[in-house]
Amino acid sequence: MILGKNGVPVAENFRLEQSTIPDTVQEGQVRLRTLYLSVDPYMVGLVFQRCRMNEDTGSDYLLPWQLSEVADGGGIGVVEESKHNNFAKGDIVTSFNWPWQTIAILDGSLLQKVVPELVNGRLSYFLGAAGLTGLTALLGIREKGHVTVGANQTMVVSGAAGACGSLAGQIGHLEGCSRIVGIAGTDEKCSILVSEMGFDAAINYKKGNVAQQLRELCPGGVDVYFDNVGGDISDTVISQMNQNSHIILCGQISQYNKDVPYPPPLPPDIEKIQKERNITRERFLVLNYMDKQEASILQLCQWIQEGKLKVGIFTFNLCPLILSPQIRVPVRETVVEGLANIGDKSNQKLNFYNSASVISKDTSVLPSGTSFQ
Ligand SMILES: NC(=O)c1ccc[n+]([C@@H]2O[C@H](COP(=O)([O-])OP(=O)(O)OC[C@H]3O[C@@H](n4cnc5c(N)ncnc54)[C@H](OP(=O)(O)O)[C@@H]3O)[C@@H](O)[C@H]2O)c1
C-alpha cells in the first residue's frame, strides 16, 4: 500500500515488491501458496469505495491498511507445509486475513479448512457464493428479514446485481418470499436478474421514476428490504414499506464517502414513516454471526450443488493490462490473473458482480478434482 488521494483507488496506490519469507515454519504456523484473493467494496471497491484505504475506515470492525505494509483480506490457498495439528500438506484453506502475497506463512488459528467437493471443485466460490458474500446474504435474511414461509412477503433488494444482492434475491425466494424485486443500474443487469437469477422483476434506478415502478411492481407494498445502498433509493423503498416490515441493513454503499455516521440517519420525513409503521432497521454485521458460519456455508453449498443458487456465465471485457482480455467466469465473478493486476482491477469502471483475483495458475498445486476457472 502506498499513499493515494481521495477518490477512486488506482494502480499507483499499490506497489509490488519481491521479498523473502523465512525458511522455517514455526510451531502453530502454516506455509501457504495463495490461489485466490478477494477484492471487495469494503477494501478497494469500485466507484469510490475505498474503506480500508482511508484512515477512518467508517467501520469499527475494519482496520485501515498501513502505508508500505502488505494489504490483506479474504483469500484461499493450498497448504505447502504445516506445523499446526489441524492442517496437512495439500489442504485447501481460507482466511479473512490473507496477505496479498503469493506465498505466506500464517498462524493456523487464522485459517479454516474447506472441502472443495462442496463447490464442485470451484475454489473461488469459497470467497463468494459459499463464502463471506453468501453468508452475508443468507444470515442477513435469516437474522433481520423475518421471512416466513407462506406469508406471501415481497422483498426488494437494492444493489441487486452486486455480489450480495444477486445472492440475497435468490435466497429470499429459497427462504419463502413470494416476490422478489431487484434494483440495479443498467437494463442489462436488470434483464439478467430476471432471466437468470430468478428475480420476479427488476428496476433500473437510472431510468424512469423508481417510486412509480416500485408501486406497480409491489402492489401489496414491501415487507422486507435488503438494503445494500442507502440514500435516495432506500428512502424511496422505505416510503412504500408496510406496517411491521423489516429492513436488512446490509450496507450503504452510496454513503460510504460521506462524512456521516454509520448507519447513516434517515431524512426526517422517512424516519417518521419508519417509526409510524414500526419498520425495523437494525444494523447487520455478518461477522457477529460466525457461530452460524459452518452450518450456513453447508446450506449455501447444498443450494449451489442443487442448482438452486444460480450459476451463470458472463463475459467481461477487462482492461488491456489483464493477461486474458476476455475471461469467462461462473457465478458472476470477475477474476483477474496475477498479483500485479489487483491494484489495476480496483480501478475498473465496470461494476463487477463479485471479484476474485487468481494469483497462481499452476495446476500442479491443486488437489485432484479442483480447478481454476
Ligand atoms: N453487513 C455486512 O456484514 C456486510 C458484509 C459484506 C458486504 N456488505 C455490504 O454490502 C453491500 C454490497 O456489497 P457487495 O459485495 O455486494 O458489493 P458489489 O458487488 O460491489 O455490489 C454493489 C452494487 O451496488 C451498486 N451501487 C454502487 N454504488 C451505488 C450507488 N451510489 N447507488 C446505488 N447503487 C450503487 C452497484 O450496482 P449498480 O451498477 O447496479 O448501481 C453494485 O453492483 C456493500 O454496501 C457492502 O459494504 C455488508
The ligand as a MOL file (V3000), in Angstrom:
LIG
                    3D

  0  0  0     0  0            999 V3000
M  V30 BEGIN CTAB
M  V30 COUNTS 48 52 0 0 0
M  V30 BEGIN ATOM
M  V30 1 N -23.2320 -6.0920 6.7420 0
M  V30 2 C -22.2470 -6.9070 6.4380 0
M  V30 3 O -21.7910 -7.7210 7.2280 0
M  V30 4 C -21.6900 -6.8300 5.0470 0
M  V30 5 C -20.8340 -7.8150 4.5400 0
M  V30 6 C -20.3910 -7.7070 3.2070 0
M  V30 7 C -20.7930 -6.6140 2.4340 0
M  V30 8 N -21.5990 -5.6670 2.9930 0 CHG=1
M  V30 9 C -22.0800 -4.5160 2.2240 0
M  V30 10 O -22.9740 -4.9980 1.2580 0
M  V30 11 C -23.0370 -4.0670 0.1960 0
M  V30 12 C -22.8910 -4.8130 -1.1230 0
M  V30 13 O -21.5970 -5.4140 -1.1770 0
M  V30 14 P -21.2110 -6.2800 -2.4510 0
M  V30 15 O -20.0260 -7.0880 -2.0810 0
M  V30 16 O -22.4270 -6.9480 -2.9760 0 CHG=-1
M  V30 17 O -20.8010 -5.1140 -3.4500 0
M  V30 18 P -20.7410 -5.1120 -5.0570 0
M  V30 19 O -20.6320 -6.4800 -5.5870 0
M  V30 20 O -19.7430 -4.0860 -5.4430 0
M  V30 21 O -22.1650 -4.5710 -5.4440 0
M  V30 22 C -22.6380 -3.3610 -5.0170 0
M  V30 23 C -23.6380 -2.8470 -6.0490 0
M  V30 24 O -24.1210 -1.6010 -5.5520 0
M  V30 25 C -24.4400 -0.7990 -6.6410 0
M  V30 26 N -24.0290 0.5770 -6.3380 0
M  V30 27 C -22.7760 1.0550 -6.1990 0
M  V30 28 N -22.8090 2.3640 -5.9040 0
M  V30 29 C -24.1170 2.7110 -5.8650 0
M  V30 30 C -24.8100 3.9220 -5.6310 0
M  V30 31 N -24.1650 5.0610 -5.3480 0
M  V30 32 N -26.1600 3.9190 -5.6630 0
M  V30 33 C -26.8190 2.7760 -5.9290 0
M  V30 34 N -26.2300 1.5930 -6.1810 0
M  V30 35 C -24.8960 1.5740 -6.1510 0
M  V30 36 C -23.6920 -1.3140 -7.8640 0
M  V30 37 O -24.6380 -1.6990 -8.8030 0
M  V30 38 P -25.2810 -0.7500 -9.9270 0
M  V30 39 O -24.3200 -0.6170 -11.0630 0
M  V30 40 O -26.4300 -1.5590 -10.2960 0
M  V30 41 O -25.5490 0.5400 -9.2950 0
M  V30 42 C -23.0130 -2.5930 -7.3820 0
M  V30 43 O -23.2780 -3.6840 -8.2240 0
M  V30 44 C -21.9350 -3.0580 0.4360 0
M  V30 45 O -22.5360 -1.9070 0.9890 0
M  V30 46 C -21.0370 -3.7390 1.4420 0
M  V30 47 O -20.3510 -2.8280 2.2330 0
M  V30 48 C -22.0550 -5.7660 4.2630 0
M  V30 END ATOM
M  V30 BEGIN BOND
M  V30 1 1 1 2
M  V30 2 2 2 3
M  V30 3 1 2 4
M  V30 4 1 4 5
M  V30 5 2 4 48
M  V30 6 2 5 6
M  V30 7 1 6 7
M  V30 8 2 7 8
M  V30 9 1 8 9
M  V30 10 1 8 48
M  V30 11 1 9 10
M  V30 12 1 9 46
M  V30 13 1 10 11
M  V30 14 1 11 12
M  V30 15 1 11 44
M  V30 16 1 12 13
M  V30 17 1 13 14
M  V30 18 2 14 15
M  V30 19 1 14 16
M  V30 20 1 14 17
M  V30 21 1 17 18
M  V30 22 2 18 19
M  V30 23 1 18 20
M  V30 24 1 18 21
M  V30 25 1 21 22
M  V30 26 1 22 23
M  V30 27 1 23 24
M  V30 28 1 23 42
M  V30 29 1 24 25
M  V30 30 1 25 26
M  V30 31 1 25 36
M  V30 32 1 26 27
M  V30 33 1 26 35
M  V30 34 2 27 28
M  V30 35 1 28 29
M  V30 36 1 29 30
M  V30 37 2 29 35
M  V30 38 1 30 31
M  V30 39 2 30 32
M  V30 40 1 32 33
M  V30 41 2 33 34
M  V30 42 1 34 35
M  V30 43 1 36 37
M  V30 44 1 36 42
M  V30 45 1 37 38
M  V30 46 2 38 39
M  V30 47 1 38 40
M  V30 48 1 38 41
M  V30 49 1 42 43
M  V30 50 1 44 45
M  V30 51 1 44 46
M  V30 52 1 46 47
M  V30 END BOND
M  V30 END CTAB
M  END
